[in-house]
Amino acid sequence: MADHGYQTGRLNLPFVGICTFGKYPYVEDWDRIEADAAILGAPFDAGTQWRSGARMGPRAVREASTLFSFGHAGAYDFEDDITYLDPEQVRIVDIGDADIIHTDTVQSHANIEAGVRKILAAGALPVVIGGDHSINIPCINAFDDQPPVHLVQIDAHLDFVDERHGVRHGHGNPMRRAAEKPYVSGLTQIGIRNVSSTARDGYEDARRMGSDILSVRHVRQLGIEKLLERIPAGERYYLTIDIDAFDPSIAPGTGTPSDGGFLYYEVLEFIDGLAQRGEIVGIDLVEVAPDYDPTGSTSILAAQLLMNALGRVLHHRTKNA
């Protein structure tokens, strides 16, 4: 028989194979999660008020993440002289998507919450890819049996609407719903700017309910070190990242872009500092709507940020254990 040169080993190049996040192992049985961090997709965008499309976010971010699938060697950062995501030290899995039922916000959110609860029960870090920002509501609900968390939001919009047109669980409401929780000890809202989703009384309510609100210009005036000093030290942090926190010049693929946003390293350096200031116990990244960005750069930004944030969160957690 002729030898056609079949290769027994697998190169596993980025454009080959199934698109789990970072090409990490897929775990279908949510009662068998054995990992330090678990990725959950939440492809729900029925909470949007204008341009939908974030339901395709988890799929696009997973596909983009294959560019950063580091194989067996982890990711060496020569500036930090650290190998992040070393497979000998950290285990990451992708548990797929929560079931979404079209037009049914209540059950869709309940299914997302169930997934986060399973990750927490396994002792892993939940990393949820949305979807619109309403998916933060079920994510935070899942922490009701956990120690208190301080919520850190990176976003162009305050998302502190109590109720609008009878809606209380859309993508303009999550920070208000979080502030109402007795186990959310406070909020730091970073990047808020320009025409926001919240009226003046919403800002007043947010401050009254324990929020520290900073714009992009505030952050740049302060610097990352001074910004971190405003956040209570030694606490458990839940980090929620709306991709529209970034400037539309690098993240056009979102439903509500807002000029004057952050650049990549500003946010990564902040996350690195936050991971050293306390413990990041949950992450979501939302509002990637890939159809508005034919270049795919928004999805790549989201994947790169998540991958590098995970590397730093797990590195500092291991170092401080």
Secondary structure, DSSP 8 states (H G I E B T S, - for coil): -------SS----TTSS---GGG--B---TT---SSEEEEEE---TT-SS---GGGHHHHHHHHHGGG--TTS-EEETTTTEEET-TTT--EEEEEE----TT-HHHHHHHHHHHHHHHHHTT-EEEEEESSGGGHHHHHHTTTTS--EEEEEE-SS----S-BTTBSSSTTSHHHHHHT-TTEEEEEEES--SS-SS-HHHHHHHHHTTEEEE-HHHHHHH-HHHHHHTS-TT-EEEEEEEGGGB-TTT---SSS--SS-B-HHHHHHHHHHHHHHSEEEEEEEE---GGG-TT-HHHHHHHHHHHHHHHHHHHHHHHH-
